[in-house]
Amino acid sequence: MNDTASPTNEILVVGAGMAAHRFVECLLHDPSTDVRVTVIGDEGHGPYDRSALVEVLAGRDPAELQLERAAFGDDRVRLIRDDRVLRIDPAARTVRTRARRTYAYDTLVLATGSFAARVAVDGARLPGCFVLRTIEDAESVREFVHTRSRILGRPLRGAVIGGGPPGLATAEALHDLGIDTTFVQHPEHLLPAELDQTAATVRRIALEEKGITVRTRARTTRLDPDESGAVTALEFQDGSFQRADIVIFTIGVHPRDELARNAGLEVHPRGGVIVDDRCGTSDENILAIGEAACFEGRHIDAVAPARVMAELAAARLLGKDVSHRGHDGSAPHGIPVVLSTGAGGEIAPGQLMAIGRIAEVFRVRPRITGAGVELRGARPEQSSALWEQLVAAGLVDGALVGADAGEAPPGQVPRDVQGRRADASGTAPRPRGQTTRGPVVRGWGERARAGESLLGSSGRVENPA
Ligand SMILES: Cc1cc2nc3c(=O)[nH]c(=O)nc-3n(C[C@H](O)[C@H](O)[C@H](O)COP(=O)(O)OP(=O)(O)OC[C@H]3O[C@@H](n4cnc5c(N)ncnc54)[C@H](O)[C@@H]3O)c2cc1C
């Protein structure tokens, strides 16, 4: 494949989501790069922060979720909204869309993301059953809540089925809408991928104190309609049941790989367009990035690795010699922060409570590790405020270790509190005991185990080798 974009190269991106946005940003960062990019998205919006969708449930204006528009204001890019690519013809190097348009490409980038999955049981598509993947989904839930509570003339009962951080956040959002909410999952402990048993118990207690019922070790076997046809109850494997006027599934995602599959590209049996370490697929003119892709048998479900793939694909087309370093398959869901203890090595109960409070406010997840406490799930834009809270609670003394200027947006981590900025390449934790006062924060920019970001704070593509 001729990787380097040239004036004759027409780059077509399918999907206008978070990976596509980062790809366009990186590809067009240099104003002298001579390329033409067409991005076709099937939502009626430009790229937006999907990870903040729960906030739309809570009433936030969806317009506020839109990602930085600058990249799409560039003359070299064309964004086509509300059309869907239905078919790829790899031999002719064209795609055909729902609007019956045909677009030619030299390089095609598949950035089609994922479908949100539903439990495969009877009733999973009854009116009142939802997933949360798009702005439309969030708006439909709000509308349903409004209409249904008016029809029933009482506060609604709701259930969120499936674990993971989005599931808990969704349960809290439903609760905040005044719905009597039950969170249902099969594993015994909350967030088993993210929390150890102690932290999971703390999280459960916090939810229950709020008024959310937590039902673990529960497998949903069927959803029942009322006489109007709308969902009214869930049945479980143990024979018990739960009333619910609204159900939201947050059980996970499945890569949207159907276009690639139909075009004869190699697709993983468990889903995802198989890519090499530079996002290339089995067709030399087609790349795949983000949740649609499958690297080394794994597909991702978080922003950080999706962005890394987007950066990689752009770097590849710009002729940079870079490759993916892999990710561990778990969902980092943001920027990890590790609080490690000082010379004593112990975390005091008061510190734990303070951490719990901060975690609750910022909706980050505490995990106690051998090295201290890790707070996962912070978004870059939260970094400054979170940092200030940690300082105010006396949990950190201002030393930031393992920081990476490329991860936190410039200016987000205040230099005056952080004391010094670590070497941008220094992701290794400071050895325990080197601090003299209190815990050390390690980590804006451990790059979420997603492989290192290839872009420095300048946005310039760097070769990590
Ligand atoms: C409720 C929720 C909460 C989340 N919370 C977090 C979080 O806290 N932290 C985190 O890291 N991640 C979170 N995520 C995951 C994160 O949003 C995704 O990992 C990220 O959006 C993946 O980017 P992507 O570009 O691969 O896919 P997407 O952002 O989904 O973009 C894909 C786009 O392609 C479009 N498309 C698909 N097929 C076609 C076609 N044939 N033609 C045209 N367009 C098409 C889709 O409609 C979509 O607009 C969350 C996701 C959800 C849904």
The ligand as an ORCA input file, in Angstrom:
! r2SCAN-3c Opt
* xyz 0 1
  C     -23.072      5.775     27.549
  C     -21.605      5.639     27.243
  C     -20.663      6.006     28.205
  C     -19.309      5.887     27.925
  N     -18.417      6.270     28.875
  C     -17.103      6.218     28.599
  C     -16.146      6.676     29.537
  O     -16.482      7.131     30.638
  N     -14.828      6.612     29.185
  C     -14.424      6.103     27.983
  O     -13.222      6.050     27.724
  N     -15.309      5.663     27.075
  C     -16.626      5.707     27.354
  N     -17.528      5.266     26.433
  C     -17.035      4.654     25.177
  C     -16.624      5.698     24.146
  O     -17.668      6.606     23.922
  C     -16.254      4.973     22.861
  O     -15.161      4.127     23.146
  C     -15.877      5.891     21.705
  O     -16.962      6.697     21.346
  C     -15.421      5.047     20.500
  O     -15.222      5.872     19.391
  P     -15.494      5.328     17.901
  O     -15.242      6.474     16.997
  O     -14.791      4.060     17.692
  O     -17.050      4.996     17.889
  P     -18.269      6.020     17.961
  O     -17.933      7.194     18.784
  O     -19.441      5.197     18.351
  O     -18.449      6.526     16.464
  C     -18.873      5.686     15.427
  C     -19.807      6.477     14.532
  O     -19.944      5.806     13.284
  C     -21.316      5.848     12.892
  N     -21.538      4.793     11.903
  C     -21.537      3.457     12.116
  N     -21.765      2.794     10.951
  C     -21.911      3.742      9.991
  C     -22.158      3.683      8.587
  N     -22.292      2.518      7.944
  N     -22.253      4.846      7.904
  C     -22.101      6.054      8.540
  N     -21.865      6.150      9.867
  C     -21.759      5.005     10.580
  C     -22.030      5.665     14.221
  O     -23.397      6.028     14.166
  C     -21.220      6.596     15.098
  O     -21.686      7.925     14.961
  C     -18.881      5.382     26.670
  C     -19.830      5.028     25.708
  C     -21.172      5.155     25.985
  C     -22.169      4.769     24.929
*
